[in-house]
């Protein structure tokens, strides 16, 4: 009997040494602004890195999805702070701003992702030196490459339309960049702002009458309405290009896109640097991805009567 008890005690000790208790595990909060393939990919990249470098038994994720509702964003950000997570991973600008503000007084590190201009968003002092309790990954689109793609596919293009959410700083920054890059190619950007999703149909109809093509930037409201935008545009024979590939199957003609899963990998590595390697967010530069992958939708091209140049087909995935 004595030997049996000794054996039981040894087994308990062995099991206890093999995994962390719930109190020992890293607590990681996640706030995602909305359901969206690209935003989902930045989350998937995070999880892949955590599993590889920390081990799935050694951390707990508190995942919150605001489903695009601003009131949810505020409440969920505060919940993640109140739950005393060790670090909070915020996906998209509005989510990052909410988490940053909620965590500021208690100093919980914030790692953001899918934020176009974190300096303009008030999250960091500069791209090279955060200087604050937040750092992360920018999804700034290679708009110069994408404007060049539009010109390559449509050599006679004159006017390109851009829908944007007037309340999203990300979008305003992208509009300004696009205007500068388009001008170099002899293209005029015609922009149309909306303040809520109910205005998108009317705005798309109005814009489609004035342009040769539409270009969807990484604006969460507009991207969520991609199928609606492409349907209206197609009805008047206008192609839609995009800043990223997440909605390619919803009627987008082409995109020279960065890879959001890779952005998630970079974000995950930053989380590990803070949790495991003891780095301070203020000393970690904001990361970016410059490599792009060209995607085209030949079914859309055929339906619009657009002959894709061989130079584009040769590069496309």
Secondary structure, DSSP 8 states (H G I E B T S, - for coil): -HHHHHHHHHHHHHHHHHS--TTTSEEEEEEE-S--HHHHHHHHHHHHHHHHHT-TTSEEEEEEE-TT-HHHHHHHHHHHHHTT-SEEEEESHHHHHHHHHHHTTTT-EEEEEEES-TTTTTS-S-SS---SSEEEEE----HHHHHHHHHHH-TT--EEEEEEETT-HHHHHHHHHHHHHHHHTT-EEEEEEESSGGGHHHHHHHHHTT-SEEEE-S-HHHHHTHHHHHHHHHHTT-EEEESSGGGGGGT--EEEE--HHHHHHHHHHHHHHHHTS---GGGS--B-----EEEE-HHHHHHHT----HHHHHH--
